[in-house]
């Protein structure tokens, strides 16, 4: 999902062949904002779950954090649109409260995750993380202020696993990777499917490396036995600019999975990393992929679609 120091990285996590190293004792605690959630639910409760746009503006948006102000401009757009989303999907906003308490565990686990990111990529910038309530249309995003997580969306993302705290750890790790990717911070006219898949697949790979899993664990199961056909279809579309069948098309179902571009991109990035002798240099390269360098990265990865299907 997008619009993006010291020690020794030991080995591999869940399917990457790399195991998570522990956090250095001196790792600074990350800045994690949750106060917007408390403010939202004060307004929500006072209105018995049916806040007006005026109440949301005065009690939630106006006094909101810097992250919320940027997210308001980027995604929420207005108090009226937020009010309409709450009225249209009341169960999502009521249900999101179940994910508030586990955020304490999420926050406690983030220093180790970010320490692994810094270990793998010493130039990493650990930006602030803001957890808030949005229009129920995106789980993770990056803004100039850092990583933004919409808990109303992530709380219902059960395909990512039943453990709520873990689910939030993975999405934050994915989005913090986008902070490290210059190409994730700008619009790319003429972006190819290959480039966009490598951008998101790279974030999934780094999330697995640092937090233990990708944000698309369901795709490991849903693609089983179909890898050859999916990869061959991707290769045909890779240099085109139509993303609609591969990216940002929803989670889908076991019969018709969505976001398969994330899955293929991850496999290409992992192939590149596994092939590299200098792992830190490989990570620097994968984090700096752009539209022009994507074909060369694919070639250097050695990845090829499976055959025989």
C-alpha positions in Angstrom: 0.0 0.0 0.0 1.5 3.3 -0.9 1.0 6.8 -2.8 6.7 4.5 1.1 22.9 2.1 12.1 24.9 -0.6 13.7 25.2 -4.3 14.5 25.1 -7.5 12.4 22.2 -8.8 10.4 22.2 -12.5 11.1 20.1 -14.8 9.0 16.4 -15.2 7.5 12.8 -14.9 8.4 9.8 -16.9 7.3 10.7 -18.1 3.9 13.3 -15.6 3.0 16.2 -17.6 4.3 17.1 -14.8 6.8 16.5 -14.8 10.6 15.7 -11.6 12.5 18.5 -10.2 14.5 17.8 -8.7 17.9 17.5 -4.9 18.4 20.7 -3.2 19.6 20.3 -2.1 23.2 21.0 1.5 22.2 18.3 1.7 19.5 16.3 4.9 20.1 12.5 4.4 20.6 10.5 5.3 17.5 8.1 8.2 17.6 4.6 6.6 17.5 1.5 8.9 17.7 -1.9 7.4 18.8 -3.5 10.5 20.3 -5.7 11.1 17.2 -7.4 7.8 17.9 -8.4 8.9 21.4 -9.6 12.2 20.1 -11.7 10.5 17.4 -13.5 8.2 19.7 -14.3 11.0 22.1 -16.2 12.7 19.3 -17.6 9.4 18.2 -18.9 8.5 21.6 -20.4 11.9 22.3 -22.5 11.4 19.1 -23.4 7.8 19.9 -21.5 6.6 16.8 -23.1 9.2 14.5 -20.9 12.3 14.6 -21.6 15.3 12.4 -19.1 16.8 10.0 -18.9 19.8 12.2 -18.1 17.8 15.3 -15.5 15.8 13.5 -13.9 19.0 12.2 -13.8 20.7 15.6 -13.0 17.8 17.8 -10.9 15.5 15.7 -9.4 17.2 12.6 -8.7 20.7 13.8 -6.6 19.7 16.8 -5.1 16.7 15.1 -1.4 15.8 14.9 0.9 16.8 12.0 0.4 13.4 10.5 -3.4 13.7 10.6 -3.2 17.1 8.9 -1.1 15.7 6.1 -3.4 12.7 5.8 -6.4 15.0 5.8 -5.0 16.7 2.7 -3.9 13.5 1.0 -6.7 11.0 1.8 -9.5 12.2 4.1 -10.1 15.4 2.1 -12.8 16.8 4.4 -14.9 16.3 7.5 -17.9 15.8 5.3 -16.3 12.9 3.5 -15.2 11.4 6.7 -18.7 11.7 8.2 -20.1 10.0 5.0 -17.7 7.1 5.4 -18.7 6.6 9.0 -22.4 6.6 8.1 -21.8 4.2 5.2 -19.8 1.7 7.1 -20.6 2.0 10.8 -19.5 -1.5 11.6 -15.9 -0.8 10.6 -15.7 2.2 12.9 -17.3 0.5 15.8 -15.2 -2.6 15.2 -11.9 -0.7 15.0 -12.0 -0.2 18.8 -11.1 -3.8 19.2 -7.7 -3.0 17.6 -6.9 -0.1 19.9 -5.7 -2.1 22.9 -3.2 -4.3 20.9 -1.5 -1.2 19.6 0.5 -1.1 22.9 2.1 -4.4 21.9 2.7 -3.1 18.4 4.5 -0.1 19.8 6.7 -2.2 22.1 7.8 -4.4 19.1 8.7 -1.6 16.7 12.1 -0.7 18.1 13.4 -4.1 17.3 11.9 -3.9 13.8 13.4 -0.6 13.1 16.8 -1.6 14.5 16.8 -4.5 12.0 16.0 -2.0 9.2 18.9 0.2 10.2 21.2 -2.9 10.5 20.3 -3.9 7.0 20.4 -0.3 5.6 22.4 2.0 7.8 21.2 5.1 5.9 17.6 4.4 6.9 15.4 7.3 8.2 13.1 6.1 10.9 10.2 8.5 10.4 7.4 9.1 12.9 4.4 6.7 12.8 0.9 8.0 13.2 -2.0 5.7 13.9 -5.4 7.4 13.2 -8.9 7.0 11.8 -9.5 7.7 8.1 -12.1 7.2 5.5 -11.8 3.4 5.6 -10.1 3.3 2.2 -6.4 2.6 2.9 -4.5 0.8 5.6 -1.0 2.3 5.1 0.4 5.4 3.6 3.4 7.7 3.7 3.3 11.5 3.9 6.1 14.1 4.4 5.6 13.5 8.2 6.2 9.8 8.0 4.1 6.6 8.1 0.3 6.8 8.5 -1.9 3.8 9.4 -5.6 3.9 9.3 -6.7 1.6 12.0 -10.3 1.2 10.8 -9.0 -0.4 7.6 -6.3 -2.4 9.1 -8.5 -3.8 11.9 -10.7 -5.6 9.3 -7.7 -6.9 7.3 -8.0 -10.4 8.7 -6.4 -11.9 5.6 -3.1 -10.7 7.1 -3.6 -12.9 10.2 -5.6 -13.0 13.4 -3.1 -11.4 15.7 -3.9 -7.7 15.6 -0.6 -6.5 17.0 1.4 -8.5 14.5 -0.7 -7.3 11.7 0.1 -3.7 12.5 3.8 -4.4 12.9 4.0 -5.8 9.4 2.1 -2.9 7.7 4.3 -0.4 9.6 7.4 -2.2 8.5 6.2 -2.2 4.9 5.4 1.5 4.9 8.6 2.4 6.7 10.4 0.8 3.7 8.6 3.2 1.4 10.1 6.1 3.4 13.5 4.7 2.3 12.5 4.5 -1.4 13.0 7.8 -3.3 10.8 6.6 -6.1 7.9 6.1 -3.6 8.0 9.7 -2.7 7.1 11.1 -6.2 4.7 10.5 -9.0 6.2 8.5 -11.9 4.5 9.3 -15.3 4.6 6.2 -17.5 5.4 3.9 -14.6 5.6 0.3 -15.8 4.0 -2.7 -14.0 7.5 -4.0 -13.5 8.7 -0.9 -11.7 5.6 -0.7 -9.5 5.8 -4.4 -8.6 9.4 -4.0 -7.6 8.6 -0.9 -5.5 5.9 -2.8 -3.6 7.6 -6.1 -3.7 10.7 -4.5 -2.3 8.7 -3.1 0.6 7.2 -6.5 1.2 10.6 -8.1 1.2 12.0 -5.6 3.7 9.0 -6.0 5.9 9.6 -9.7 6.0 13.3 -9.2 6.6 12.7 -6.8 9.5 9.3 -7.8 11.0 8.9 -11.4 10.1 6.3 -11.4 7.2 4.9 -9.5 4.3 1.6 -7.7 4.2 0.3 -10.3 1.8 0.8 -13.7 3.5 -2.4 -15.0 2.0 -0.8 -15.0 -1.4 1.6 -17.7 -0.5 -1.4 -20.0 -0.1 -3.6 -18.6 -2.9 -0.8 -18.9 -5.5 0.3 -22.4 -4.6 0.3 -24.6 -7.7 -0.4 -21.6 -10.0 3.0 -19.9 -9.8 4.0 -20.8 -13.4 0.9 -19.3 -15.0 1.0 -16.2 -12.9 4.6 -15.5 -13.5 4.3 -16.1 -17.3 1.4 -13.7 -17.4 3.3 -11.1 -15.4 6.3 -11.3 -17.8 4.0 -10.5 -20.7 2.6 -7.4 -19.0 5.7 -6.3 -17.2 6.8 -3.5 -19.4 3.3 -2.2 -19.9 1.7 0.6 -17.9 -1.7 -1.1 -17.2 -1.6 -2.0 -13.5 -5.2 -2.9 -13.2 -4.9 -6.7 -13.2 -1.9 -6.7 -10.9 -1.7 -3.8 -8.5 -4.1 -1.9 -6.1 -7.1 -4.1 -7.1 -8.0 -5.3 -3.7 -7.3 -8.4 -1.7 -9.5 -10.6 -3.9 -10.3 -14.2 -3.1 -8.6 -17.6 -3.2 -10.0 -18.2 -6.6 -9.1 -14.7 -7.9 -6.4 -13.1 -5.8 -5.7 -9.4 -6.0 -2.4 -7.5 -5.8 -0.5 -10.3 -7.4 2.1 -7.7 -8.6 3.2 -7.5 -4.9 3.8 -11.2 -4.9 5.8 -11.3 -8.2 7.7 -8.2 -7.3 8.7 -9.8 -3.9 9.9 -12.9 -5.7 12.1 -10.9 -8.1 13.6 -8.8 -5.2 14.2 -11.9 -3.2 16.0 -13.6 -6.1 18.2 -10.5 -6.5 19.0 -10.5 -2.7 19.7 -14.2 -2.6 22.0 -13.9 -5.5 24.0 -11.0 -4.1 27.3 -11.5 -2.3 27.1 -8.1 -0.7 23.7 -8.0 1.1 23.9 -4.4 2.3 24.8 -3.2 -1.2 21.9 -5.3 -2.6 19.5 -3.6 -0.2 20.7 -0.2 -1.2 20.1 -1.1 -4.8 16.6 -2.5 -4.3 15.6 0.5 -2.3 16.7 2.8 -5.1 14.9 1.2 -8.0 13.2 3.6 -10.4 11.3 3.2 -13.6 14.5 3.4 -15.7 16.5 0.9 -13.7 13.8 -1.7 -13.2 14.6 -3.7 -16.4 18.3 -4.0 -15.4 17.3 -5.0 -11.9 15.1 -7.8 -13.3 18.0 -9.0 -15.5 20.5 -8.9 -12.6 18.1 -10.8 -10.3 18.3 -13.9 -12.5 14.6 -14.3 -12.0 12.7 -16.1 -14.7 9.1 -17.3 -14.9 8.6 -20.9 -14.2 8.0 -23.1 -17.2 6.0 -26.2 -18.0 2.5 -24.9 -17.3 
